[in-house]
């Protein structure tokens, strides 16, 4: 692919001419309206584009993207958010939950929804984790609880979700607290 300061190779130029011959102008006066993508269609597109594989979990730290304006941020902190739709992921595997979340956010964005409540749950042994909070972690212990709770912010930081999501924040206690997130979609 040609970038700034690089010319096309003869093969690239030939390919471009071939593609350019197939281009047709849009009819005048017709607005382009995105078509609705159903569940089956989205699932088929996802399977075809990724081969059904879910990218490896990035365990790096991710800072939350908060709402852009201060008023919206204050409403989120106080739990005074108008929720347009909600999805409950707890009980799902990480791979399935990621697919469900991406499909759900895509449909919600097409419907014009702006604030989504994503319920992850706190993890199967969240209470046990709280009781062990001050004990040193042992490497032979089974994995820590809350896989979805830890994964959702990482997924939302991925480019695939970034085109849909403008910000996210932990939910207020009245909406699930540590077991849920508010996800704000782009306008």
Secondary structure as UniProt FT lines:
FT   TURN            4..5
FT   HELIX           10..22
FT   TURN            28..29
FT   HELIX           39..50
FT   TURN            51..52
FT   HELIX           70..78
FT   STRAND          85..88
FT   TURN            90..91
FT   HELIX           94..110
FT   TURN            111..112
FT   STRAND          115..119
FT   TURN            124..125
FT   HELIX           126..131
FT   TURN            132..134
FT   TURN            139..140
FT   HELIX           147..156
FT   HELIX           159..162
FT   TURN            163..164
FT   STRAND          165..170
FT   HELIX           173..175
FT   HELIX           177..179
FT   STRAND          180..185
//
